[in-house]
Amino acid sequence: FFAGPGNIYRAEILFLAGVYPTTTGNNLDRQTFDKIWDVSVQLLRRGYDTGSILTVDATLDPSLAARGERRYIYNQSRCARCSGKVSSWNMSGRTCYACEGGCQPKQFLLPSTPPVKSKAAAKAKSNEVIAAVAKKPESKVVKSKRSEQPTQHVPFISHCAPVTIDQRLKEHGPERLTIKEIRSIIEHKGGSNALPSKSSNKATHVQAIRNLLQKESMLSTTSSATCHLP
Protein backbone atom coordinates (compact mmCIF):
# COMPACT_ATOMS: atom_id res chain seq x y z
CA PHE A 1 0.00 0.00 0.00
CA PHE A 2 3.01 2.33 -0.14
CA ALA A 3 5.80 2.86 -2.66
CA GLY A 4 9.27 4.31 -2.74
CA PRO A 5 11.61 2.27 -0.49
CA GLY A 6 11.95 -0.67 -2.92
CA ASN A 7 10.77 -4.25 -2.69
CA ILE A 8 13.33 -5.51 -0.17
CA TYR A 9 12.73 -2.65 2.23
CA ARG A 10 8.97 -2.89 1.73
CA ALA A 11 8.97 -6.55 2.83
CA GLU A 12 11.22 -5.93 5.81
CA ILE A 13 9.52 -2.70 6.94
CA LEU A 14 6.09 -4.33 7.00
CA PHE A 15 7.55 -7.31 8.86
CA LEU A 16 9.11 -5.19 11.60
CA ALA A 17 5.92 -3.15 11.85
CA GLY A 18 3.86 -6.35 12.14
CA VAL A 19 1.65 -5.47 9.16
CA TYR A 20 0.43 -8.01 6.60
CA PRO A 21 1.11 -6.81 3.01
CA THR A 22 -2.53 -6.97 1.90
CA THR A 23 -3.59 -4.48 4.57
CA THR A 24 -4.76 -1.29 2.88
CA GLY A 25 -3.54 2.11 3.98
CA ASN A 26 -7.00 3.36 4.94
CA ASN A 27 -7.29 0.52 7.47
CA LEU A 28 -4.20 1.54 9.44
CA ASP A 29 -4.64 3.22 12.77
CA ARG A 30 -2.37 6.12 13.72
CA GLN A 31 -0.15 3.99 15.94
CA THR A 32 0.55 1.46 13.18
CA PHE A 33 1.12 4.20 10.61
CA ASP A 34 3.67 5.87 12.89
CA LYS A 35 5.40 2.54 13.48
CA ILE A 36 5.76 1.95 9.73
CA TRP A 37 7.16 5.45 9.35
CA ASP A 38 9.64 5.04 12.20
CA VAL A 39 10.86 1.64 10.92
CA SER A 40 11.22 3.06 7.40
CA VAL A 41 13.37 5.93 8.63
CA GLN A 42 15.46 3.60 10.78
CA LEU A 43 16.17 1.03 8.05
CA LEU A 44 16.82 3.54 5.28
CA ARG A 45 19.17 5.51 7.52
CA ARG A 46 21.04 2.30 8.43
CA GLY A 47 21.29 1.41 4.76
CA TYR A 48 22.76 4.84 3.99
CA ASP A 49 25.25 4.62 6.86
CA THR A 50 26.39 1.05 6.13
CA GLY A 51 26.03 1.05 2.35
CA SER A 52 24.09 -2.20 2.61
CA ILE A 53 20.51 -3.42 3.02
CA LEU A 54 20.82 -4.67 6.58
CA THR A 55 17.45 -5.01 8.28
CA VAL A 56 18.11 -7.40 11.19
CA ASP A 57 18.49 -5.27 14.30
CA ALA A 58 21.25 -6.51 16.60
CA THR A 59 19.59 -4.82 19.60
CA LEU A 60 16.20 -6.46 18.97
CA ASP A 61 17.48 -9.84 17.75
CA PRO A 62 21.09 -10.29 18.93
CA SER A 63 21.08 -14.05 18.30
CA LEU A 64 20.04 -13.54 14.67
CA ALA A 65 22.70 -10.91 14.13
CA ALA A 66 25.31 -13.15 15.78
CA ARG A 67 24.67 -15.95 13.30
CA GLY A 68 24.93 -13.59 10.36
CA GLU A 69 21.28 -13.09 9.44
CA ARG A 70 20.81 -9.90 7.42
CA ARG A 71 17.10 -9.98 6.59
CA TYR A 72 14.01 -11.43 8.27
CA ILE A 73 11.75 -12.63 5.44
CA TYR A 74 12.90 -11.26 2.08
CA ASN A 75 13.81 -14.24 -0.15
CA GLN A 76 13.57 -16.61 2.82
CA SER A 77 11.60 -19.83 3.06
CA ARG A 78 11.36 -19.48 6.86
CA CYS A 79 11.07 -16.44 9.08
CA ALA A 80 14.41 -15.65 10.71
CA ARG A 81 12.68 -14.66 13.95
CA CYS A 82 10.00 -17.33 14.54
CA SER A 83 10.92 -19.99 11.93
CA GLY A 84 7.37 -19.80 10.57
CA LYS A 85 6.64 -20.31 6.88
CA VAL A 86 7.29 -17.34 4.61
CA SER A 87 4.75 -16.91 1.83
CA SER A 88 5.27 -14.99 -1.38
CA TRP A 89 2.95 -13.96 -4.18
CA ASN A 90 2.72 -11.54 -7.05
CA MET A 91 0.93 -8.25 -6.53
CA SER A 92 0.84 -5.91 -9.53
CA GLY A 93 4.10 -7.26 -10.87
CA ARG A 94 6.04 -7.17 -7.59
CA THR A 95 6.66 -10.01 -5.16
CA CYS A 96 5.13 -9.70 -1.68
CA TYR A 97 6.56 -11.55 1.31
CA ALA A 98 4.86 -12.33 4.62
CA CYS A 99 5.56 -14.39 7.73
CA GLU A 100 2.70 -16.83 8.28
CA GLY A 101 3.95 -17.75 11.76
CA GLY A 102 2.23 -14.85 13.51
CA CYS A 103 4.72 -12.01 13.14
CA GLN A 104 2.41 -10.32 10.63
CA PRO A 105 -1.20 -11.07 11.63
CA LYS A 106 -3.80 -10.80 8.88
CA GLN A 107 -6.66 -8.34 9.14
CA PHE A 108 -10.06 -9.72 8.24
CA LEU A 109 -12.19 -6.79 7.16
CA LEU A 110 -15.78 -6.81 6.00
CA PRO A 111 -16.26 -5.08 2.65
CA SER A 112 -17.89 -1.70 3.03
CA THR A 113 -21.01 -0.93 1.00
CA PRO A 114 -22.43 2.54 0.41
CA PRO A 115 -25.74 3.23 2.15
CA VAL A 116 -28.90 2.94 0.03
CA LYS A 117 -30.98 6.13 0.14
CA SER A 118 -34.30 4.40 -0.45
CA LYS A 119 -35.88 1.23 -1.77
CA ALA A 120 -36.93 3.06 -4.92
CA ALA A 121 -33.37 4.22 -5.56
CA ALA A 122 -32.03 0.72 -4.95
CA LYS A 123 -34.56 -0.77 -7.40
CA ALA A 124 -33.71 1.83 -10.03
CA LYS A 125 -30.00 1.11 -9.66
CA SER A 126 -30.66 -2.62 -9.94
CA ASN A 127 -32.64 -2.12 -13.15
CA GLU A 128 -29.79 -0.06 -14.61
CA VAL A 129 -27.29 -2.84 -13.89
CA ILE A 130 -29.56 -5.50 -15.41
CA ALA A 131 -30.07 -3.41 -18.53
CA ALA A 132 -26.33 -2.78 -18.90
CA VAL A 133 -25.54 -6.49 -18.57
CA ALA A 134 -28.22 -7.38 -21.11
CA LYS A 135 -26.73 -5.01 -23.69
CA LYS A 136 -23.14 -6.09 -23.08
CA PRO A 137 -21.91 -8.62 -25.68
CA GLU A 138 -20.51 -11.93 -24.53
CA SER A 139 -16.78 -11.98 -24.05
CA LYS A 140 -14.17 -14.46 -22.98
CA VAL A 141 -13.30 -14.50 -19.31
CA VAL A 142 -9.71 -13.38 -18.82
CA LYS A 143 -8.05 -14.29 -15.56
CA SER A 144 -6.26 -11.42 -13.89
CA LYS A 145 -2.52 -11.73 -13.46
CA ARG A 146 -2.28 -8.82 -11.08
CA SER A 147 -2.42 -10.89 -7.91
CA GLU A 148 -1.82 -14.48 -6.86
CA GLN A 149 -2.51 -16.58 -3.79
CA PRO A 150 0.31 -16.78 -1.21
CA THR A 151 2.47 -19.91 -1.47
CA GLN A 152 5.56 -21.19 0.32
CA HIS A 153 8.47 -19.08 -0.89
CA VAL A 154 11.34 -20.84 -2.67
CA PRO A 155 14.53 -18.75 -2.23
CA PHE A 156 16.45 -17.67 -5.32
CA ILE A 157 19.92 -16.24 -5.89
CA SER A 158 19.39 -12.54 -5.31
CA HIS A 159 21.67 -9.98 -6.95
CA CYS A 160 19.91 -7.14 -5.13
CA ALA A 161 20.62 -8.58 -1.67
CA PRO A 162 23.67 -10.80 -2.15
CA VAL A 163 24.76 -13.34 0.47
CA THR A 164 28.27 -14.82 0.54
CA ILE A 165 28.89 -18.22 -1.02
CA ASP A 166 29.93 -19.75 2.31
CA GLN A 167 26.77 -18.51 4.04
CA ARG A 168 24.47 -19.79 1.28
CA LEU A 169 26.22 -23.15 1.29
CA LYS A 170 26.03 -23.45 5.07
CA GLU A 171 22.42 -22.34 5.48
CA HIS A 172 20.71 -23.63 2.34
CA GLY A 173 23.03 -26.21 0.76
CA PRO A 174 24.63 -26.30 -2.69
CA GLU A 175 21.27 -25.87 -4.43
CA ARG A 176 21.55 -22.14 -3.68
CA LEU A 177 24.89 -21.89 -5.53
CA THR A 178 25.46 -21.42 -9.24
CA ILE A 179 27.31 -24.09 -11.23
CA LYS A 180 30.26 -21.71 -11.52
CA GLU A 181 30.39 -21.30 -7.73
CA ILE A 182 30.11 -25.05 -7.16
CA ARG A 183 32.93 -25.75 -9.60
CA SER A 184 35.19 -23.20 -7.91
CA ILE A 185 34.66 -24.85 -4.50
CA ILE A 186 35.21 -28.35 -5.86
CA GLU A 187 38.39 -27.29 -7.64
CA HIS A 188 39.67 -25.53 -4.53
CA LYS A 189 38.98 -28.48 -2.22
CA GLY A 190 39.53 -31.49 -4.47
CA GLY A 191 41.49 -30.29 -7.47
CA SER A 192 40.53 -30.26 -11.13
CA ASN A 193 40.27 -34.07 -11.23
CA ALA A 194 37.27 -33.91 -8.88
CA LEU A 195 35.31 -31.67 -11.24
CA PRO A 196 32.38 -33.06 -13.22
CA SER A 197 32.44 -32.41 -16.95
CA LYS A 198 31.45 -28.88 -17.96
CA SER A 199 28.45 -30.25 -19.85
CA SER A 200 27.01 -31.83 -16.69
CA ASN A 201 23.76 -30.38 -15.33
CA LYS A 202 23.39 -28.67 -11.97
CA ALA A 203 22.06 -31.78 -10.22
CA THR A 204 25.30 -33.59 -11.07
CA HIS A 205 27.37 -30.70 -9.74
CA VAL A 206 25.30 -30.56 -6.55
CA GLN A 207 25.84 -34.27 -5.95
CA ALA A 208 29.57 -33.93 -6.66
CA ILE A 209 30.06 -31.19 -4.07
CA ARG A 210 27.92 -33.09 -1.55
CA ASN A 211 30.16 -36.15 -1.98
CA LEU A 212 33.28 -34.01 -1.60
CA LEU A 213 32.01 -32.27 1.54
CA GLN A 214 30.91 -35.59 3.05
CA LYS A 215 34.35 -37.08 2.38
CA GLU A 216 35.99 -34.00 3.89
CA SER A 217 33.80 -34.27 7.00
CA MET A 218 34.62 -37.97 7.45
CA LEU A 219 38.37 -37.31 7.15
CA SER A 220 38.08 -34.48 9.68
CA THR A 221 36.21 -36.75 12.13
CA THR A 222 38.78 -39.55 11.72
CA SER A 223 41.68 -37.14 12.20
CA SER A 224 40.09 -35.69 15.33
CA ALA A 225 39.52 -39.17 16.81
CA THR A 226 43.16 -40.15 16.09
CA CYS A 227 44.46 -37.06 17.87
CA HIS A 228 42.51 -38.02 21.02
CA LEU A 229 43.90 -41.56 21.19
CA PRO A 230 46.05 -42.23 24.31
C-alpha positions in Angstrom: 0.0 0.0 0.0 3.0 2.3 -0.1 5.8 2.9 -2.7 9.3 4.3 -2.7 11.6 2.3 -0.5 11.9 -0.7 -2.9 10.8 -4.3 -2.7 13.3 -5.5 -0.2 12.7 -2.7 2.2 9.0 -2.9 1.7 9.0 -6.5 2.8 11.2 -5.9 5.8 9.5 -2.7 6.9 6.1 -4.3 7.0 7.6 -7.3 8.9 9.1 -5.2 11.6 5.9 -3.1 11.9 3.9 -6.3 12.1 1.7 -5.5 9.2 0.4 -8.0 6.6 1.1 -6.8 3.0 -2.5 -7.0 1.9 -3.6 -4.5 4.6 -4.8 -1.3 2.9 -3.5 2.1 4.0 -7.0 3.4 4.9 -7.3 0.5 7.5 -4.2 1.5 9.4 -4.6 3.2 12.8 -2.4 6.1 13.7 -0.1 4.0 15.9 0.6 1.5 13.2 1.1 4.2 10.6 3.7 5.9 12.9 5.4 2.5 13.5 5.8 1.9 9.7 7.2 5.5 9.3 9.6 5.0 12.2 10.9 1.6 10.9 11.2 3.1 7.4 13.4 5.9 8.6 15.5 3.6 10.8 16.2 1.0 8.1 16.8 3.5 5.3 19.2 5.5 7.5 21.0 2.3 8.4 21.3 1.4 4.8 22.8 4.8 4.0 25.3 4.6 6.9 26.4 1.1 6.1 26.0 1.1 2.3 24.1 -2.2 2.6 20.5 -3.4 3.0 20.8 -4.7 6.6 17.5 -5.0 8.3 18.1 -7.4 11.2 18.5 -5.3 14.3 21.3 -6.5 16.6 19.6 -4.8 19.6 16.2 -6.5 19.0 17.5 -9.8 17.7 21.1 -10.3 18.9 21.1 -14.0 18.3 20.0 -13.5 14.7 22.7 -10.9 14.1 25.3 -13.1 15.8 24.7 -16.0 13.3 24.9 -13.6 10.4 21.3 -13.1 9.4 20.8 -9.9 7.4 17.1 -10.0 6.6 14.0 -11.4 8.3 11.8 -12.6 5.4 12.9 -11.3 2.1 13.8 -14.2 -0.1 13.6 -16.6 2.8 11.6 -19.8 3.1 11.4 -19.5 6.9 11.1 -16.4 9.1 14.4 -15.6 10.7 12.7 -14.7 14.0 10.0 -17.3 14.5 10.9 -20.0 11.9 7.4 -19.8 10.6 6.6 -20.3 6.9 7.3 -17.3 4.6 4.7 -16.9 1.8 5.3 -15.0 -1.4 2.9 -14.0 -4.2 2.7 -11.5 -7.1 0.9 -8.3 -6.5 0.8 -5.9 -9.5 4.1 -7.3 -10.9 6.0 -7.2 -7.6 6.7 -10.0 -5.2 5.1 -9.7 -1.7 6.6 -11.5 1.3 4.9 -12.3 4.6 5.6 -14.4 7.7 2.7 -16.8 8.3 4.0 -17.7 11.8 2.2 -14.9 13.5 4.7 -12.0 13.1 2.4 -10.3 10.6 -1.2 -11.1 11.6 -3.8 -10.8 8.9 -6.7 -8.3 9.1 -10.1 -9.7 8.2 -12.2 -6.8 7.2 -15.8 -6.8 6.0 -16.3 -5.1 2.7 -17.9 -1.7 3.0 -21.0 -0.9 1.0 -22.4 2.5 0.4 -25.7 3.2 2.2 -28.9 2.9 0.0 -31.0 6.1 0.1 -34.3 4.4 -0.4 -35.9 1.2 -1.8 -36.9 3.1 -4.9 -33.4 4.2 -5.6 -32.0 0.7 -5.0 -34.6 -0.8 -7.4 -33.7 1.8 -10.0 -30.0 1.1 -9.7 -30.7 -2.6 -9.9 -32.6 -2.1 -13.1 -29.8 -0.1 -14.6 -27.3 -2.8 -13.9 -29.6 -5.5 -15.4 -30.1 -3.4 -18.5 -26.3 -2.8 -18.9 -25.5 -6.5 -18.6 -28.2 -7.4 -21.1 -26.7 -5.0 -23.7 -23.1 -6.1 -23.1 -21.9 -8.6 -25.7 -20.5 -11.9 -24.5 -16.8 -12.0 -24.1 -14.2 -14.5 -23.0 -13.3 -14.5 -19.3 -9.7 -13.4 -18.8 -8.0 -14.3 -15.6 -6.3 -11.4 -13.9 -2.5 -11.7 -13.5 -2.3 -8.8 -11.1 -2.4 -10.9 -7.9 -1.8 -14.5 -6.9 -2.5 -16.6 -3.8 0.3 -16.8 -1.2 2.5 -19.9 -1.5 5.6 -21.2 0.3 8.5 -19.1 -0.9 11.3 -20.8 -2.7 14.5 -18.8 -2.2 16.4 -17.7 -5.3 19.9 -16.2 -5.9 19.4 -12.5 -5.3 21.7 -10.0 -7.0 19.9 -7.1 -5.1 20.6 -8.6 -1.7 23.7 -10.8 -2.1 24.8 -13.3 0.5 28.3 -14.8 0.5 28.9 -18.2 -1.0 29.9 -19.8 2.3 26.8 -18.5 4.0 24.5 -19.8 1.3 26.2 -23.2 1.3 26.0 -23.4 5.1 22.4 -22.3 5.5 20.7 -23.6 2.3 23.0 -26.2 0.8 24.6 -26.3 -2.7 21.3 -25.9 -4.4 21.6 -22.1 -3.7 24.9 -21.9 -5.5 25.5 -21.4 -9.2 27.3 -24.1 -11.2 30.3 -21.7 -11.5 30.4 -21.3 -7.7 30.1 -25.1 -7.2 32.9 -25.7 -9.6 35.2 -23.2 -7.9 34.7 -24.8 -4.5 35.2 -28.4 -5.9 38.4 -27.3 -7.6 39.7 -25.5 -4.5 39.0 -28.5 -2.2 39.5 -31.5 -4.5 41.5 -30.3 -7.5 40.5 -30.3 -11.1 40.3 -34.1 -11.2 37.3 -33.9 -8.9 35.3 -31.7 -11.2 32.4 -33.1 -13.2 32.4 -32.4 -17.0 31.4 -28.9 -18.0 28.4 -30.2 -19.9 27.0 -31.8 -16.7 23.8 -30.4 -15.3 23.4 -28.7 -12.0 22.1 -31.8 -10.2 25.3 -33.6 -11.1 27.4 -30.7 -9.7 25.3 -30.6 -6.5 25.8 -34.3 -5.9 29.6 -33.9 -6.7 30.1 -31.2 -4.1 27.9 -33.1 -1.6 30.2 -36.2 -2.0 33.3 -34.0 -1.6 32.0 -32.3 1.5 30.9 -35.6 3.1 34.3 -37.1 2.4 36.0 -34.0 3.9 33.8 -34.3 7.0 34.6 -38.0 7.5 38.4 -37.3 7.2 38.1 -34.5 9.7 36.2 -36.7 12.1 38.8 -39.5 11.7 41.7 -37.1 12.2 40.1 -35.7 15.3 39.5 -39.2 16.8 43.2 -40.1 16.1 44.5 -37.1 17.9 42.5 -38.0 21.0 43.9 -41.6 21.2 46.0 -42.2 24.3 
